[in-house]
Amino acid sequence: MREILFELVYEGAYVRVSAIDPATNTEVRLVGDARLPESTLKANARRKLEYVLRRDGKLR
């Protein structure tokens, strides 16, 4: 997998996670429970980004 940029924004009991593939400028977002470990939130965002890249034919 390529480089992925992550942004986590905590809003009370929730966290908004953005994952960006700089090579294609593709971004996905998800909302998760702020009590979850950061590694879990990032892994979920990475999986969603990989799905979108495959769906759009940008990842082989």
C-alpha positions as CSV (number, residue, x, y, z in Angstrom):
1,M,0.0,0.0,0.0
2,R,1.1,3.5,-0.7
3,E,1.5,6.4,1.8
4,I,-1.7,7.3,3.6
5,L,-2.3,10.6,5.4
6,F,-4.6,10.4,8.4
7,E,-6.5,13.2,10.3
8,L,-8.4,12.5,13.5
9,V,-10.8,15.1,14.8
10,Y,-12.3,14.4,18.2
11,E,-15.8,15.7,18.8
12,G,-17.2,14.6,22.2
13,A,-17.9,10.9,22.2
14,Y,-17.1,10.6,18.5
15,V,-14.0,11.0,16.3
16,R,-14.0,11.9,12.6
17,V,-11.2,10.1,10.7
18,S,-10.1,11.1,7.3
19,A,-7.7,9.0,5.2
20,I,-6.1,10.5,2.1
21,D,-4.1,8.9,-0.7
22,P,-1.8,11.7,-1.9
23,A,-1.0,10.0,-5.1
24,T,-4.6,10.1,-6.3
25,N,-6.0,12.8,-4.0
26,T,-8.7,10.4,-2.9
27,E,-10.1,11.0,0.5
28,V,-12.5,8.9,2.6
29,R,-14.1,9.8,6.0
30,L,-15.7,7.8,8.7
31,V,-17.0,8.5,12.2
32,G,-16.1,6.2,15.1
33,D,-16.3,5.9,18.8
34,A,-13.7,8.1,20.5
35,R,-13.1,5.3,23.0
36,L,-11.6,3.0,20.3
37,P,-7.8,2.9,20.0
38,E,-6.3,5.2,17.4
39,S,-4.8,2.1,15.6
40,T,-8.3,0.6,15.2
41,L,-9.7,3.8,13.8
42,K,-6.8,4.2,11.3
43,A,-7.1,0.6,10.2
44,N,-10.8,1.0,9.5
45,A,-10.1,4.2,7.5
46,R,-7.3,2.4,5.6
47,R,-9.5,-0.5,4.7
48,K,-12.3,1.9,3.5
49,L,-9.7,3.9,1.4
50,E,-8.4,0.7,-0.2
51,Y,-11.9,-0.3,-1.0
52,V,-12.7,3.0,-2.7
53,L,-9.4,2.9,-4.6
54,R,-10.1,-0.6,-5.9
55,R,-13.6,0.3,-6.8
56,D,-12.5,3.3,-8.8
57,G,-9.6,1.3,-10.5
58,K,-6.9,3.4,-8.9
59,L,-5.4,0.5,-6.9
60,R,-4.3,-2.9,-8.4
